[in-house]
């Protein structure tokens, strides 16, 4: 058997997509003009599938700060923080994140995926029990597997199912780790954190919340779902990424001072090269912008409401709640691919999400809006979907 023979079926399926037209897997966006516009082939498109929630990828101050750091400190650190040392900017960003979240400690990682891998795999060792929402991100599943923990899945956003499983654990529930997300990236729904916190208070356990898609988006100051619902003090660790609202790359964890021990015990942290100075500088700039401009969140949510209402009025089946993530449910893979290509022909780029990446075996045309989208661009997206109804 050849090294790659076991992937023959997958390769065959992908080949069909490649030979039948524009390929949704690894789409080449040939030019990026702004936070909301680009070009695919010869077609100028509105970018509605980027996760760039605050619209800061072209923020002039973030770009200037990144360029200054690039000139002053070079292109990269060429090693891990454990072996090669931290730059002053790494430490400054950690202090700023800790202050932003009003937490004693913050740890910066090279990606959001590595943040989950580094924190969860270290805490969730072979003797640990982890209860995770069944729709959790792949990085959460991978982290639990890497640590060797016993994984117990509960039904998506079902606090009663979580409680039943906690009760079955008896005294072991007191040391269990519960992991959920803020906004779930496919359907745009949110974890029932109030109910989950109530379970934690009664039965014990430690609560980790991945706010990757809710950081910057929710809460009075943008700290995420836990802030929005007033339960931050009951969340032991908040995890997040720089690749959504902060418009760069990297990840973070914030928590108690005791969390610092992970710097010396987390293999993904110890053995991964640290983020480049330019990335760190742009993140610090974007963090200040989010803190100082709450109007960005207002504009984001206004755009989310406008798109959701417009698509609902057209008769499309959407996700369960209004969110910056607006998923459109499609009947089949073939229909999804055809509609995705037709949208590009009509000047709109969204994400085509097929099973198993999409939950419950469904096919999604996943839209994500940001604060930089104009009302005219939101209406362009709606008109493109309307054209598919004809």
N, C-alpha and C positions, 0 to 999 in steps of 0.2 A: 504494500500500500504506500502510495506517495505521500510526502509530507503534507500536501494540501488537498489530498483527495477527499477528505471528510467534509470539505467546504464546497464540494461540487454543486450541490443543490443551491446553496446560497449564491455561488458564482453564476450559475445559470439564470437565476431570478434577476440578478443585477444586470446581466448581459442583455436581458430583454428590455430593461429600462434604457440602457445605453443605446441600443440599436433602433429603438422606436421613436426617438426624439430627444429633446432636452432632458438631461439626466438630473433627477432631484437629489441624488446622493453625491455630494461634493460639487454642488453648483458653483461655477465660476462667475463671480460678480466682477466684471471686467474693470469697472471704475466705480469709485465711491466719491460722490460730489459733496455730500453733506451727511448729517445724521439721519436724513430721511430720503435721500435720493441717490440712485446709482444707475449703472448700466449693465445689462446682461445681453451679450451679443450686440446687436444693433438697436436694442430696445431700452429706452430710458424708463426706469421703474421707480415707483414709490416703495421704499423699504419698509415693509410691515411684518418683518420676521427676524428681528435683531436682538431683542431683550435689552435694548439700549434705553431703559425706562425713563431716565432723566434727560435723555437726549444730549449727553455731554461729550460724545466722541469727538466733536469738532470745537469744543469749548476753547476759546483762544488762550485763556490763562493756563489751562491744563496742558495745552500743547507747548506754550512758552516755557512752563516749568519743566516739562519733560525734556525739551530741547536743551535747556540750561544744564540739567543734570547729566544729560548725555555728553555734553561738551566738557563738563567739569570732572565727571567721575568715570567716563568710559561707557562701553556698550554692555558690560555685564560684570558680575562678581566672580565668575568662573569657579565657583565652589560653594559648599554649604556654609551656613553660619556657624555651625559647630567647629568645622575644620579651619575655615578661612576668616572667620570673624564677621561680625555685623557691621554694616556701614551706619554712620550716625543717622541717616535717613530711615533705615529700618526701625531703629529704636524710637525715633521721633514719631513715626506713623503708629507704632504700637501704643505709645503714650496718648496720641490723639484719638485713636480708636477707643481706648479704655475710658478716656474722658467723655467722648461722644456717647458711649453706652452707660456711663456712670458705673463702671465696674473696676475692680482693683487691677485686673490684668488682661492683656491682649497678646496673642501670638499671631504673627504674620507667616503665611505659607506661600509657596510659589504658585499654586492654583487653588481654586475652590475645591476641586476634586481631592487634591492633596490635603487640604484642611480637614475634610471629612475622614479621609483615609488615616491621616496622622493622629487625630484626636480619638476617633471611635475605635480604631483597631488597637490602640494602646490601652484604652479603658476597658474594652470588651474582650478580655483574654479568655482562655479556655474555661475558666471557672465562672464566667459571667453569663447572665441571662439578659438578652436584649429583646424588647418588644418594639416592633417597628410597624408602621402603617404599610399595608401591602403595596401601596403605590409609591413607596419611597424611591428616591433617585438611585441609579445604579451605584453611585459612589458610596451610598450608605450600605447597600447590600455587600459590596466588595469589601468595605471596611470591616463589617462584622465577620465575613468569611476569613479575611486576613488575620484577624485577632483570634479566631477559633471559638468565638462565643456560641452559645446555644441561641438560635434565632427563633423567635415566636412572632409570626405575623398576625396582625388583627385587621379586620375589614376596614377598608378605606373610610376614614373620618367617622368611624363608629366607636364612640367612647364606651358604649355599653359592652361591646365585644371586647374592648381593651380591659374593662373592669372584670368581666367574666374570666379572662385569661389570667389576670393578676390574682384573683381570688383562688384560682386553682393552684397557684404557686405557694400559697400559705405564707409562712414566714420568709420564704425566699424573695417574696415581692419587695421586701424592704430594701434589698440591695440590687434590685433589677434596674436596668437602664431603659428608659422610654425615649424613642426617637421619632419625631414628626417633622414636617416642614411647615413653613408659614404659608405662602402661596404655592400650590402644586403647579408645576410648570406646564403640564399638558392641558388640564381642564380649567385652570385659573381659580379653583376653589381653595378654601383655607381650612386649616386644622381646627377642630373644636377645642381650642386651648383652655377655655374656662372650665369645661367639663373634665378635661384631662388633668388639669391642675387640682380639681376637687378630688379626683381619684388618687392622685399622688399624695395629697394631704391626709387622706384617710388610710391608704394602704402602704404608703412609702414609695421608695424608688427615687431615681434621679432622672431629670428631664432635660434632654438636649433638643433644641429646635434649630433646624436649618432654615435660616431666613434669606437664602440666596435670592429668591424672587420677590421677597417682601421688604427687604432692606431698602431704604430710600423711598419706598412706595407707600408704606403704611405707618401709622403712628403720628402723634403730634409733631415729633421732631424727625421722623423718618427712620426710627430704630427698628420698625417692623411690626409684625402681628402681635407679639407679646406686649409691646408698648400700646398698641391700638386697643387691646383688651384689658390692659391694666394688670397683667400677671407676670411682669418681668421678674419680680423678686422670687417667684416660684420656679423660674427656669435656671437650671444650674449652669449650662453652657449654651451660648448662642453662637452658631456657626454661620459663615457667610462667604461671599465671593466678591472680588473686585470687577468681575467681568460682566456684570449687569448694570446696576445703577451707577457704579463708579467708573464704568467705561474704560476699563483697562484689563489687566490680568493679574491673578493672585487670589488668595483667600485668607480668612482670619477666623479666630475663635476668641471670644471674650468670656471671662468668668471670674471665679474667686482667685485670690493670690496663690492658693495651693495648686492651681492649674499650671503654674510655671514649671512644675516637676516634669511635665510632658516634654519640655525642651531637651531633657536628658534621657528620655526613655522612648520617645516616638521615632521609630526607624524612618518613616517617610519624611519627617522633619530633619533628622540628623543627616540623612544621606541624599538629600535633594539640594541642588544648587539654589541659592537664594534669588529672589526677584531682582531684576535689573534696576539700576538707579533711576532710569527714565520712567519705568513703570511705577515705581514707588512715588516719584515726584508728581506724576499725573494723578495718582490716587489721592495723595494728600491735598492736591488742589481741588479735586472733585468733591472730596469729603467736606472741605470748607464751603464750597458752593452749595452743596445740599443743606448744610447747617444754616447758611445765611439766606437761602432763597426758598422758603416754604411754598412760594407761588408756583414753583416747578411741579410740586405734587398736585396742586389744584388744577393746573393745566393738563397734567397726565390723566387725572381722573375725569376731567371734562371730556377729553378725547376718548377715553374708554367708554363712557356713557354714550357718546355720540355714535361710535362705531357699533356698539352692542345694540342700541335701539334701531339703528339703520338696518342692520342685518336681520334682526328679529322681525322688523316690519316687512322684509322681503320674504319671510317665511322659512328662513334657515333654522335648523336645530342647532342651538348654541350650548355652551357650558352652563352650569347651574347658577352662576352668579356673575354680576358685572365685575370685571377685573381688567387690568392692563393686558392680560392674556385672554384672547377671545377665540376659542376653538369652534370651528364649524364642522359638524358631524357629517361625514360622507358615507354613502352606503357600501362602497367596495373599493379595493385597491385600484382597480382599473378606472373607476369614476374619479377617484382622488387624483390620480396621475393626470388624467385628461383635464380636469378642472384647474389643477395647479399650472399646467402649461398654458391653458387659456387665460388664466389671470395674468401671467407674464405677458402674453400677447396684448392684453388690455392695460398693461403698464403698472402691474402690482406684483410685488414679490412677497410671498408668505412661505411658511414652512409646511411641507408635506410630511405628515407623521403616520407611519404604518405600524401595524402590530409587528413585534411585541412592544415597540417603544410607546405606542398609544395604549392606554388602559382598556380593559374589557374587550379586546379584539377589534376595536373600532378603527376607522381611518379618519384622520383629522386634517383639515386645512387650518393650521394654527397661526393666527394673527397676533402680533404684539405691537401695541401702540407706545409712543413715547411723548415726552413733554415738548419735543421740538416739532412734532407734526402740526401743521396748520389745519384749520377747519376745512380748507379746500382740499388738502391731501386726504383727510379722513373721508370726505365726500367722494374723492376719486376712488378710494378703496370700495366704498359702498356701490358706486356706479359700476365698477368692474364686476362685483358679485351680481349686481342686477342684470348685467349683460349675459351672465351665464344662465340666468333663468329663462331667457328668451328662446 
